[in-house]
Amino acid sequence: MAAVHEERRERLRRLMREGRLDALLVAKPANRYYLSGFELHDTQCDESSGLLVVAADGRDWLATDARFSEAAEGLWDGGRILVYGQDRHKGIAELLRNCGGRIGFEEDVLTCEFARHLANSAHGVALEGRKGLVESLRKIKDPLELEAIARSYALNHRLMAEVGSWLVPGRSEGEIVWAIERFFRENGASELAFPSIVAVDANAAMPHALPGSTPVSPSGMVLVDAGCRLDDYCSDQTRTFWVGETGGAGHDRFRRLLDLVQKAQRAAIDGMRPGMKGRDVHGLAMKVFEEAGEGEAFTHSLGHGVGLQTHEQPSLSVNSDQVLEPGMVVTVEPGLYHPGWGGLRWEHAVVVEADGARVL
């Protein structure tokens, strides 16, 4: 994988030269991992496992603290590892001064406090906030990434094939969430891709409902949204189930709306092509809902990219002008939500290909 990471950094260097940067300070964990293989996660939300300095001249550095020095040495040239002490700003600033006069940093990740300390220490260096450089590379998946994502989704499909049998009346949302996590971990996943959502009846009207003690009812709906991380890559799927007797007014309404959601999804997937903007794909699904008088009940974007993170570029939202390209992996997850009654969502992930989209 070292050669893969080096090739990715070379592609980033081309973008840096276009932006006239001497170096880029990479702080986002997924970007750091994508470019180096070092630490996919930070240890805590208020702690950093380290930073990567990608230099235009090819002399890249990995900066971390003593807790991670051994892990860094297993991946990186020991002569280009900076193990900083308590004053990490000073150590990193000195490193950046040796990289050139124009240094970019990920402005959407580094805190204002860190940037201020760095500016105070890095005298003679122009620090420039940049956003999305590495993400612009990550949005196109290479063959190894596509294979890993496919394996992650294969396990998620197995979960969805089984989870329906776990939706037993009286069983709580929280109990089902625990069963989902146990299934993923017992079948090879390293962790959840995100906290699982299990929402019963009216709770399903909240797209990101927090699972609690609400039990599955004898006759009603259950929305399940779950994903795993396998071989470092994420999956993300939603299905909405009906439990209990069919044929009543509640089930008839559920069936009508589910058919509509799936029709909107098919329209988006069948119409998706490279060169389309994200908002245009969103519009394909929205058109189906609006023609059925349900446009106002579709309250979120149609989808998002999936890879090392569950939510990444590109976006299929009403405001997205991102252009689809072959190799992108995006979710297509239309939903309809009626507060006080419930909600339905149905989600597939697709790979954008030269002639359309292939469902994973």
One Martini backbone bead per residue (centre of mass of N, CA, C, O) as a GRO file, in nm:
protein
  360
    1MET     BB    1   0.050   0.066  -0.010
    2ALA     BB    2   0.277   0.277  -0.036
    3ALA     BB    3   0.241   0.330  -0.341
    4VAL     BB    4  -0.045   0.438  -0.323
    5HIS     BB    5   0.015   0.681  -0.139
    6GLU     BB    6   0.222   0.814  -0.324
    7GLU     BB    7   0.034   0.858  -0.565
    8ARG     BB    8  -0.161   1.044  -0.415
    9ARG     BB    9   0.048   1.264  -0.346
   10GLU     BB   10   0.114   1.333  -0.639
   11ARG     BB   11  -0.167   1.437  -0.711
   12LEU     BB   12  -0.166   1.659  -0.497
   13ARG     BB   13   0.080   1.817  -0.602
   14ARG     BB   14  -0.054   1.918  -0.858
   15LEU     BB   15  -0.258   2.095  -0.707
   16MET     BB   16  -0.053   2.266  -0.549
   17ARG     BB   17   0.085   2.395  -0.794
   18GLU     BB   18  -0.167   2.534  -0.899
   19GLY     BB   19  -0.182   2.687  -0.597
   20ARG     BB   20   0.106   2.767  -0.498
   21LEU     BB   21   0.221   2.541  -0.302
   22ASP     BB   22   0.466   2.411  -0.079
   23ALA     BB   23   0.239   2.311   0.132
   24LEU     BB   24   0.036   2.065   0.323
   25LEU     BB   25  -0.174   2.059   0.602
   26VAL     BB   26  -0.287   1.753   0.734
   27ALA     BB   27  -0.580   1.678   0.961
   28LYS     BB   28  -0.769   1.490   0.847
   29PRO     BB   29  -0.797   1.167   0.908
   30ALA     BB   30  -0.887   1.054   0.626
   31ASN     BB   31  -0.664   1.205   0.468
   32ARG     BB   32  -0.419   1.097   0.613
   33TYR     BB   33  -0.479   0.800   0.542
   34TYR     BB   34  -0.499   0.820   0.230
   35LEU     BB   35  -0.182   0.931   0.212
   36SER     BB   36  -0.038   0.708   0.446
   37GLY     BB   37  -0.192   0.493   0.661
   38PHE     BB   38  -0.236   0.689   0.914
   39GLU     BB   39  -0.474   0.696   1.114
   40LEU     BB   40  -0.811   0.712   1.075
   41HIS     BB   41  -0.819   0.807   1.375
   42ASP     BB   42  -0.889   0.983   1.638
   43THR     BB   43  -0.900   0.938   1.973
   44GLN     BB   44  -1.041   1.224   1.994
   45CYS     BB   45  -1.209   1.515   1.934
   46ASP     BB   46  -0.962   1.669   2.124
   47GLU     BB   47  -0.757   1.488   1.951
   48SER     BB   48  -0.440   1.407   1.796
   49SER     BB   49  -0.250   1.175   1.602
   50GLY     BB   50  -0.182   1.380   1.361
   51LEU     BB   51   0.025   1.507   1.090
   52LEU     BB   52   0.050   1.603   0.746
   53VAL     BB   53   0.326   1.684   0.523
   54VAL     BB   54   0.290   1.808   0.200
   55ALA     BB   55   0.535   1.847  -0.044
   56ALA     BB   56   0.627   1.973  -0.348
   57ASP     BB   57   0.928   1.823  -0.333
   58GLY     BB   58   0.859   1.529  -0.167
   59ARG     BB   59   0.921   1.611   0.146
   60ASP     BB   60   0.763   1.435   0.364
   61TRP     BB   61   0.563   1.450   0.674
   62LEU     BB   62   0.529   1.306   1.005
   63ALA     BB   63   0.321   1.417   1.276
   64THR     BB   64   0.367   1.335   1.628
   65ASP     BB   65   0.348   1.153   1.915
   66ALA     BB   66   0.470   0.920   2.137
   67ARG     BB   67   0.219   0.725   2.115
   68PHE     BB   68   0.279   0.697   1.771
   69SER     BB   69   0.575   0.630   1.685
   70GLU     BB   70   0.568   0.326   1.624
   71ALA     BB   71   0.346   0.336   1.408
   72ALA     BB   72   0.498   0.531   1.220
   73GLU     BB   73   0.757   0.351   1.172
   74GLY     BB   74   0.580   0.123   1.017
   75LEU     BB   75   0.519   0.349   0.760
   76TRP     BB   76   0.775   0.546   0.790
   77ASP     BB   77   1.027   0.744   0.755
   78GLY     BB   78   1.219   0.816   1.025
   79GLY     BB   79   1.351   1.090   0.897
   80ARG     BB   80   1.016   1.191   0.863
   81ILE     BB   81   0.966   1.221   1.181
   82LEU     BB   82   0.769   1.411   1.406
   83VAL     BB   83   0.817   1.437   1.757
   84TYR     BB   84   0.622   1.599   1.957
   85GLY     BB   85   0.545   1.781   2.217
   86GLN     BB   86   0.364   1.994   2.400
   87ASP     BB   87   0.465   2.204   2.166
   88ARG     BB   88   0.344   2.154   1.864
   89HIS     BB   89   0.348   2.427   1.718
   90LYS     BB   90   0.654   2.471   1.715
   91GLY     BB   91   0.739   2.214   1.562
   92ILE     BB   92   0.562   2.260   1.308
   93ALA     BB   93   0.663   2.543   1.235
   94GLU     BB   94   0.954   2.459   1.178
   95LEU     BB   95   0.886   2.265   0.953
   96LEU     BB   96   0.740   2.471   0.764
   97ARG     BB   97   0.984   2.665   0.718
   98ASN     BB   98   1.132   2.422   0.545
   99CYS     BB   99   0.900   2.420   0.297
  100GLY     BB  100   0.830   2.733   0.282
  101GLY     BB  101   0.613   3.024   0.222
  102ARG     BB  102   0.352   2.840   0.125
  103ILE     BB  103   0.089   2.733   0.341
  104GLY     BB  104  -0.144   2.492   0.370
  105PHE     BB  105  -0.472   2.450   0.527
  106GLU     BB  106  -0.739   2.289   0.684
  107GLU     BB  107  -1.000   2.500   0.756
  108ASP     BB  108  -1.229   2.268   0.834
  109VAL     BB  109  -1.040   2.151   1.090
  110LEU     BB  110  -0.882   2.361   1.207
  111THR     BB  111  -0.850   2.559   1.454
  112CYS     BB  112  -0.820   2.879   1.543
  113GLU     BB  113  -0.615   2.829   1.767
  114PHE     BB  114  -0.408   2.670   1.604
  115ALA     BB  115  -0.362   2.881   1.380
  116ARG     BB  116  -0.263   3.104   1.571
  117HIS     BB  117  -0.019   2.957   1.692
  118LEU     BB  118   0.117   2.899   1.423
  119ALA     BB  119   0.150   3.194   1.327
  120ASN     BB  120   0.325   3.283   1.577
  121SER     BB  121   0.562   3.062   1.503
  122ALA     BB  122   0.558   3.105   1.171
  123HIS     BB  123   0.780   3.292   1.071
  124GLY     BB  124   0.763   3.378   0.726
  125VAL     BB  125   0.482   3.238   0.689
  126ALA     BB  126   0.220   3.163   0.465
  127LEU     BB  127  -0.107   3.109   0.566
  128GLU     BB  128  -0.352   2.897   0.389
  129GLY     BB  129  -0.670   2.840   0.341
  130ARG     BB  130  -0.804   2.514   0.267
  131LYS     BB  131  -1.051   2.325   0.060
  132GLY     BB  132  -1.081   1.997  -0.086
  133LEU     BB  133  -0.826   1.865  -0.210
  134VAL     BB  134  -0.838   1.569  -0.114
  135GLU     BB  135  -1.142   1.520  -0.176
  136SER     BB  136  -1.108   1.541  -0.490
  137LEU     BB  137  -0.970   1.255  -0.487
  138ARG     BB  138  -1.163   1.069  -0.310
  139LYS     BB  139  -1.426   1.068  -0.496
  140ILE     BB  140  -1.236   0.879  -0.660
  141LYS     BB  141  -1.231   0.546  -0.698
  142ASP     BB  142  -1.038   0.287  -0.679
  143PRO     BB  143  -1.025  -0.047  -0.718
  144LEU     BB  144  -0.961  -0.108  -0.417
  145GLU     BB  145  -1.194   0.056  -0.301
  146LEU     BB  146  -1.428  -0.083  -0.445
  147GLU     BB  147  -1.379  -0.359  -0.318
  148ALA     BB  148  -1.416  -0.273  -0.021
  149ILE     BB  149  -1.701  -0.158  -0.049
  150ALA     BB  150  -1.833  -0.418  -0.150
  151ARG     BB  151  -1.779  -0.579   0.112
  152SER     BB  152  -1.934  -0.396   0.301
  153TYR     BB  153  -2.210  -0.426   0.149
  154ALA     BB  154  -2.239  -0.730   0.172
  155LEU     BB  155  -2.277  -0.725   0.480
  156ASN     BB  156  -2.523  -0.537   0.481
  157HIS     BB  157  -2.709  -0.725   0.323
  158ARG     BB  158  -2.710  -0.946   0.535
  159LEU     BB  159  -2.843  -0.785   0.751
  160MET     BB  160  -3.111  -0.710   0.595
  161ALA     BB  161  -3.194  -1.015   0.566
  162GLU     BB  162  -3.223  -1.046   0.901
  163VAL     BB  163  -3.362  -0.803   1.059
  164GLY     BB  164  -3.664  -0.873   1.022
  165SER     BB  165  -3.656  -1.111   1.244
  166TRP     BB  166  -3.602  -0.891   1.491
  167LEU     BB  167  -3.899  -0.759   1.456
  168VAL     BB  168  -4.042  -0.786   1.752
  169PRO     BB  169  -4.289  -0.757   1.939
  170GLY     BB  170  -4.153  -0.562   2.220
  171ARG     BB  171  -3.903  -0.484   2.096
  172SER     BB  172  -3.655  -0.266   2.115
  173GLU     BB  173  -3.462  -0.043   1.963
  174GLY     BB  174  -3.206  -0.092   2.137
  175GLU     BB  175  -3.193  -0.402   2.097
  176ILE     BB  176  -3.154  -0.390   1.788
  177VAL     BB  177  -2.896  -0.225   1.781
  178TRP     BB  178  -2.725  -0.438   1.927
  179ALA     BB  179  -2.766  -0.664   1.715
  180ILE     BB  180  -2.627  -0.515   1.486
  181GLU     BB  181  -2.346  -0.483   1.608
  182ARG     BB  182  -2.295  -0.780   1.661
  183PHE     BB  183  -2.312  -0.876   1.370
  184PHE     BB  184  -2.083  -0.713   1.250
  185ARG     BB  185  -1.853  -0.810   1.442
  186GLU     BB  186  -1.901  -1.126   1.394
  187ASN     BB  187  -1.850  -1.055   1.054
  188GLY     BB  188  -1.570  -0.843   1.042
  189ALA     BB  189  -1.616  -0.581   1.158
  190SER     BB  190  -1.462  -0.307   1.324
  191GLU     BB  191  -1.726  -0.120   1.290
  192LEU     BB  192  -1.921   0.131   1.282
  193ALA     BB  193  -2.006   0.389   1.065
  194PHE     BB  194  -2.260   0.443   1.253
  195PRO     BB  195  -2.518   0.506   1.433
  196SER     BB  196  -2.781   0.331   1.466
  197ILE     BB  197  -3.114   0.310   1.323
  198VAL     BB  198  -3.422   0.272   1.515
  199ALA     BB  199  -3.769   0.325   1.404
  200VAL     BB  200  -4.089   0.356   1.543
  201ASP     BB  201  -4.315   0.478   1.370
  202ALA     BB  202  -4.320   0.802   1.457
  203ASN     BB  203  -4.005   0.803   1.475
  204ALA     BB  204  -3.965   0.779   1.153
  205ALA     BB  205  -4.007   1.097   1.103
  206MET     BB  206  -3.707   1.089   1.198
  207PRO     BB  207  -3.429   1.048   1.017
  208HIS     BB  208  -3.242   1.080   1.311
  209ALA     BB  209  -3.321   0.887   1.519
  210LEU     BB  210  -3.319   0.791   1.859
  211PRO     BB  211  -3.277   0.516   2.011
  212GLY     BB  212  -3.489   0.332   2.242
  213SER     BB  213  -3.775   0.199   2.425
  214THR     BB  214  -3.936   0.151   2.188
  215PRO     BB  215  -4.160  -0.071   2.074
  216VAL     BB  216  -4.263  -0.299   1.880
  217SER     BB  217  -4.542  -0.327   1.714
  218PRO     BB  218  -4.796  -0.537   1.608
  219SER     BB  219  -4.866  -0.282   1.397
  220GLY     BB  220  -4.598  -0.162   1.190
  221MET     BB  221  -4.316   0.040   1.167
  222VAL     BB  222  -3.956   0.002   1.063
  223LEU     BB  223  -3.661   0.182   1.077
  224VAL     BB  224  -3.342   0.097   0.912
  225ASP     BB  225  -3.008   0.232   0.984
  226ALA     BB  226  -2.701   0.093   0.850
  227GLY     BB  227  -2.338   0.045   0.921
  228CYS     BB  228  -2.004  -0.044   0.816
  229ARG     BB  229  -1.661  -0.141   0.880
  230LEU     BB  230  -1.459  -0.270   0.607
  231ASP     BB  231  -1.152  -0.237   0.524
  232ASP     BB  232  -1.209   0.088   0.608
  233TYR     BB  233  -1.496   0.075   0.474
  234CYS     BB  234  -1.814   0.193   0.406
  235SER     BB  235  -2.158   0.162   0.493
  236ASP     BB  236  -2.512   0.241   0.375
  237GLN     BB  237  -2.842   0.150   0.499
  238THR     BB  238  -3.198   0.154   0.414
  239ARG     BB  239  -3.495   0.024   0.575
  240THR     BB  240  -3.855  -0.046   0.557
  241PHE     BB  241  -4.082  -0.200   0.777
  242TRP     BB  242  -4.343  -0.439   0.823
  243VAL     BB  243  -4.542  -0.522   1.110
  244GLY     BB  244  -4.778  -0.753   1.076
  245GLU     BB  245  -5.065  -0.672   0.971
  246THR     BB  246  -5.242  -0.665   0.672
  247GLY     BB  247  -5.482  -0.434   0.500
  248GLY     BB  248  -5.494  -0.186   0.642
  249ALA     BB  249  -5.471   0.150   0.655
  250GLY     BB  250  -5.175   0.163   0.744
  251HIS     BB  251  -5.060  -0.031   0.533
  252ASP     BB  252  -5.161   0.111   0.281
  253ARG     BB  253  -4.999   0.368   0.326
  254PHE     BB  254  -4.724   0.238   0.337
  255ARG     BB  255  -4.731   0.106   0.053
  256ARG     BB  256  -4.767   0.364  -0.110
  257LEU     BB  257  -4.506   0.511  -0.011
  258LEU     BB  258  -4.300   0.292  -0.079
  259ASP     BB  259  -4.353   0.285  -0.381
  260LEU     BB  260  -4.272   0.583  -0.421
  261VAL     BB  261  -3.983   0.568  -0.318
  262GLN     BB  262  -3.888   0.349  -0.522
  263LYS     BB  263  -3.955   0.514  -0.774
  264ALA     BB  264  -3.759   0.748  -0.716
  265GLN     BB  265  -3.505   0.577  -0.711
  266ARG     BB  266  -3.520   0.464  -0.998
  267ALA     BB  267  -3.513   0.736  -1.143
  268ALA     BB  268  -3.230   0.817  -1.042
  269ILE     BB  269  -3.064   0.570  -1.133
  270ASP     BB  270  -3.153   0.557  -1.435
  271GLY     BB  271  -3.065   0.879  -1.484
  272MET     BB  272  -2.777   0.842  -1.418
  273ARG     BB  273  -2.484   1.045  -1.516
  274PRO     BB  274  -2.223   1.152  -1.638
  275GLY     BB  275  -2.224   1.518  -1.588
  276MET     BB  276  -2.404   1.541  -1.369
  277LYS     BB  277  -2.563   1.700  -1.124
  278GLY     BB  278  -2.666   1.659  -0.811
  279ARG     BB  279  -2.937   1.825  -0.841
  280ASP     BB  280  -3.047   1.658  -1.083
  281VAL     BB  281  -3.084   1.392  -0.932
  282HIS     BB  282  -3.266   1.498  -0.714
  283GLY     BB  283  -3.491   1.589  -0.921
  284LEU     BB  284  -3.588   1.308  -1.008
  285ALA     BB  285  -3.718   1.239  -0.733
  286MET     BB  286  -3.887   1.494  -0.680
  287LYS     BB  287  -4.079   1.466  -0.920
  288VAL     BB  288  -4.229   1.220  -0.816
  289PHE     BB  289  -4.336   1.354  -0.555
  290GLU     BB  290  -4.481   1.601  -0.678
  291GLU     BB  291  -4.682   1.438  -0.860
  292ALA     BB  292  -4.798   1.304  -0.572
  293GLY     BB  293  -4.797   1.534  -0.337
  294GLU     BB  294  -4.488   1.481  -0.166
  295GLY     BB  295  -4.258   1.700  -0.160
  296GLU     BB  296  -4.265   1.807   0.148
  297ALA     BB  297  -4.173   1.506   0.265
  298PHE     BB  298  -3.892   1.575   0.133
  299THR     BB  299  -3.621   1.681   0.361
  300HIS     BB  300  -3.370   1.571   0.200
  301SER     BB  301  -3.122   1.451   0.053
  302LEU     BB  302  -3.053   1.194  -0.169
  303GLY     BB  303  -2.725   1.207  -0.121
  304HIS     BB  304  -2.389   1.049  -0.081
  305GLY     BB  305  -2.086   0.985  -0.018
  306VAL     BB  306  -1.869   0.686   0.003
  307GLY     BB  307  -1.602   0.555   0.233
  308LEU     BB  308  -1.405   0.641   0.482
  309GLN     BB  309  -1.673   0.786   0.491
  310THR     BB  310  -2.012   0.822   0.509
  311HIS     BB  311  -1.965   1.138   0.454
  312GLU     BB  312  -1.905   1.254   0.124
  313GLN     BB  313  -1.799   1.306  -0.166
  314PRO     BB  314  -2.069   1.364  -0.318
  315SER     BB  315  -2.365   1.557  -0.362
  316LEU     BB  316  -2.737   1.499  -0.363
  317SER     BB  317  -2.848   1.805  -0.382
  318VAL     BB  318  -3.025   2.094  -0.444
  319ASN     BB  319  -2.721   2.258  -0.432
  320SER     BB  320  -2.555   2.073  -0.620
  321ASP     BB  321  -2.263   2.123  -0.856
  322GLN     BB  322  -2.160   1.848  -0.868
  323VAL     BB  323  -1.989   1.631  -1.080
  324LEU     BB  324  -2.026   1.340  -1.224
  325GLU     BB  325  -1.808   1.047  -1.201
  326PRO     BB  326  -1.630   0.797  -1.259
  327GLY     BB  327  -1.600   0.625  -0.933
  328MET     BB  328  -1.832   0.706  -0.784
  329VAL     BB  329  -1.991   0.692  -0.454
  330VAL     BB  330  -2.349   0.673  -0.396
  331THR     BB  331  -2.633   0.754  -0.249
  332VAL     BB  332  -2.992   0.645  -0.267
  333GLU     BB  333  -3.233   0.817  -0.031
  334PRO     BB  334  -3.535   0.830  -0.030
  335GLY     BB  335  -3.801   1.017   0.154
  336LEU     BB  336  -4.089   1.002   0.384
  337TYR     BB  337  -4.247   1.249   0.618
  338HIS     BB  338  -4.492   1.210   0.897
  339PRO     BB  339  -4.580   1.363   1.152
  340GLY     BB  340  -4.721   1.124   1.388
  341TRP     BB  341  -4.675   0.858   1.200
  342GLY     BB  342  -4.413   0.858   0.986
  343GLY     BB  343  -4.148   0.683   0.794
  344LEU     BB  344  -3.960   0.652   0.474
  345ARG     BB  345  -3.672   0.455   0.362
  346TRP     BB  346  -3.455   0.396   0.068
  347GLU     BB  347  -3.126   0.232   0.021
  348HIS     BB  348  -2.869   0.286  -0.213
  349ALA     BB  349  -2.565   0.204  -0.371
  350VAL     BB  350  -2.352   0.359  -0.621
  351VAL     BB  351  -2.174   0.334  -0.926
  352VAL     BB  352  -2.021   0.536  -1.135
  353GLU     BB  353  -2.043   0.509  -1.484
  354ALA     BB  354  -2.015   0.562  -1.817
  355ASP     BB  355  -2.347   0.456  -1.853
  356GLY     BB  356  -2.403   0.505  -1.527
  357ALA     BB  357  -2.544   0.291  -1.269
  358ARG     BB  358  -2.431   0.072  -1.003
  359VAL     BB  359  -2.541  -0.151  -0.785
  360LEU     BB  360  -2.418  -0.275  -0.470
   0.00000   0.00000   0.00000
